[in-house]
Amino acid sequence: MRCDLAHSSDRKTLYPFRAEVWKGPLTAEQFIAREECLYDHPFGKTKMETYVWRHDDGHPVSGLDALQIPFLVKEGTAIKEVEGVLIA
């Protein structure tokens, strides 16, 4: 197996897998619509990277999103904002 940076077509391939394991209040169809909106949004295009785990034959089996987001960190009595990555 290997892990690669996903292309937009890979993201669409992962939708059914992700919708199937989703445990939130959305239906599979609603979850897929949410994913499409997220990836089409400027945040999804500039602040997210999707990685795909593939079998040796190239077939995707799993994936994750890395989201670049600011974190608030306390230093003594001061709070500062630092860039971080959230894995989803």
LUMTI-508052 format. One line per 10 residues: number of its first residue (from 1); their letters; for each residue x, y, z of N, C-alpha, C. Coordinates in steps of 0.05 Angstrom, whole numbers. Layout:
<balums>
NUM = A = X:Y:Z:X:Y:Z:X:Y:Z; ...
</balums>
This chain:
<balums>
1 = MRCDLAHSSD = 17:-24:0:0:0:0:18:25:0; 6:46:-10:20:72:-10:1:95:-4; 11:117:4:-5:141:10:4:163:-10; -16:175:-23:-11:196:-43:-28:220:-38; -19:243:-47:-36:267:-48:-58:262:-68; -83:267:-60:-106:260:-77:-110:281:-99; -122:272:-121:-132:290:-142:-162:294:-136; -174:313:-149:-203:318:-145:-220:294:-151; -212:278:-171:-227:253:-177:-225:233:-154; -202:233:-141:-198:214:-118:-217:222:-95
11 = RKTLYPFRAE = -221:248:-91:-239:257:-70:-267:246:-75; -276:248:-100:-303:238:-107:-305:207:-103; -283:193:-108:-283:164:-104:-287:157:-74; -277:175:-57:-278:169:-28:-306:176:-16; -322:192:-30:-348:200:-18:-364:177:-8; -369:156:-23:-386:134:-13:-374:120:11; -348:117:12:-335:104:36:-340:121:60; -335:147:58:-338:165:80:-367:168:89; -385:169:70:-413:171:77:-423:146:92; -412:123:85:-420:98:97:-413:97:127
21 = VWKGPLTAEQ = -390:108:134:-381:106:162:-388:131:178; -401:151:165:-409:175:178:-429:169:200; -424:178:224:-442:173:247:-457:197:256; -457:218:240:-470:243:248:-500:243:239; -513:266:242:-541:268:236:-548:270:207; -529:270:189:-534:272:160:-539:245:147; -556:245:127:-558:220:111:-534:218:93; -530:196:80:-507:192:62:-508:213:40; -531:218:29:-534:238:8:-527:266:17; -536:273:42:-530:299:53:-500:302:59
31 = FIAREECLYD = -488:280:68:-460:280:74:-444:285:48; -451:271:27:-437:275:1:-440:303:-9; -465:314:-7:-469:342:-15:-452:361:1; -449:356:27:-432:373:44:-403:371:35; -394:347:29:-366:343:20:-361:359:-5; -380:357:-24:-377:372:-50:-376:402:-45; -393:412:-28:-392:441:-21:-366:449:-8; -356:432:10:-331:438:24:-308:439:5; -306:419:-13:-283:419:-31:-285:440:-53; -309:450:-59:-312:471:-79:-308:499:-67
41 = HPFGKTKMET = -310:501:-40:-307:526:-26:-278:535:-27; -273:562:-27:-245:571:-27:-228:559:-5; -239:555:19:-224:542:41:-215:514:32; -234:499:20:-228:472:12:-207:471:-11; -206:492:-27:-187:492:-49:-160:502:-41; -158:518:-19:-132:530:-12:-121:521:15; -138:511:33:-130:504:60:-133:475:67; -140:459:47:-144:430:52:-128:414:32; -116:392:42:-104:372:24:-116:345:32; -121:329:12:-132:302:16:-110:283:9
51 = YVWRHDDGHP = -106:263:26:-87:241:21:-103:215:19; -94:198:1:-108:173:-5:-89:149:-1; -98:129:14:-83:104:16:-93:86:-6; -74:74:-21:-81:58:-44:-69:30:-42; -83:11:-53:-71:-16:-57:-49:-12:-78; -33:-32:-80:-11:-31:-100:-21:-27:-128; -46:-36:-133:-58:-33:-160:-69:-5:-165; -67:13:-145:-76:41:-148:-104:46:-138; -119:25:-131:-146:28:-122:-147:41:-94; -162:64:-91:-163:77:-64:-179:60:-44
61 = VSGLDALQIP = -168:59:-20:-182:44:1:-189:61:26; -175:84:29:-181:102:51:-168:129:46; -176:149:61:-165:175:58:-167:192:82; -154:215:81:-156:234:103:-153:262:92; -164:282:106:-161:309:99:-143:323:119; -125:339:110:-108:356:128:-117:385:123; -128:397:144:-139:424:143:-120:443:157; -112:465:143:-95:485:155:-113:505:170; -111:505:196:-128:523:212:-112:537:233; -121:560:243:-107:573:265:-114:561:292
71 = FLVKEGTAIK = -95:558:309:-100:549:336:-93:572:355; -107:574:377:-101:594:398:-84:580:419; -61:591:425:-42:579:444:-37:599:466; -38:589:491:-33:606:514:-3:605:521; 9:628:523:37:631:531:38:649:555; 40:638:579:39:655:603:11:666:605; 8:692:605:-18:704:606:-28:713:579; -11:710:558:-18:719:531:-30:695:515; -47:703:497:-58:683:478:-49:692:450; -37:673:435:-29:679:408:-40:659:389
81 = EVEGVLIA = -42:667:364:-52:650:343:-29:638:328; -29:611:324:-9:598:309:-23:580:288; -9:576:266:-20:559:245:-17:529:254; -38:514:248:-37:486:255:-50:469:234; -50:444:237:-63:425:219:-81:407:234; -105:404:225:-125:386:236:-128:363:217; -126:339:227:-129:315:210:-157:305:213; -171:301:191:-199:291:191:-200:267:174
</balums>
